[in-house]
């Protein structure tokens, strides 16, 4: 079994120090991160609308053509093993 150093407990005895955010982090990285989240949300909404419309279109099309499907043969739903 593979053990990670984090789970072994050897290095977990001393507390881990956190890096303090600098002025560059607050003025550049944080706004860029929030802007990327906004862009992802704006891009995700049309995709969700398109996928929902596609789902209902396929359900409508399958209901429209449901009577034209050929009948299955007797026992065709069984799986047969081929050795």
N, C-alpha and C positions, 0 to 999 in steps of 0.2 A: 504494500500500500504506500502511496506517495503522500508524504506529509509536508505541508508548507511551513515556513518559518513563523508565520503569523499564528498558526494553530499549535505549534510546539510549546509556546509559552516562554522560551528562553529570552526573546527580545521584548517581551511585553512587560517586563518588570519596571522599566523607566517610562515616565510619561512622554508622550510625543509632543514636541513643540510645534505650534502652528505659525505659519508665515503671516505676518501682518500685511494688510493691503496698503499699497502705496497710492500716491496721488494719481499715478498713471493708471493703476487698476480702476480707481473710481471714475476717472474722466474718460478713459478709452475702452477698457475691456468690459466693464459693466454695461455701458450703453450699447456696445456692439453685441453683447450677448442678448440683451433685451430686444434689440432690433432684429436679430436673427430669429428669436422666438415669434415676434410679430409677423415676420415674413413667412415662417413656416405655417402659422395659423391662417394667414391669408391664402396661402397655396393649398391648404388642406380643405378649406370649405368648399371650393368648386369641385374638388375630387370627391368629396362625400356626396355632394348633390348629384354629380354624374353617376357615381356607383349606385346610388339609390334609384335614380331614374332607369338605369340599365337593369337593375334587379326587377323592377316592376314591369318593364318592357318584356323581359324574358318570361316572366310569369304570365303576362297577358298573351304572348305568342304561344306558349306551351298550352294554355287553356284553349286558345283558338284552334290549334291543330291537334288537340287531344283525340278526337274521334277518328283521325286518319292513320293512327298507328296500327301496324299489323299485329294480329293476335300471336301470342307466344305459344310454342308447342307445349304439349303436356309434359310436365316434369323438367322444363328447361331451367327452372330456378335452382335445381340441385347442382352441387359441385361434384364433379367426377374426378377422381385421381387417376393420373396416368403415371405409372411407375417406370 
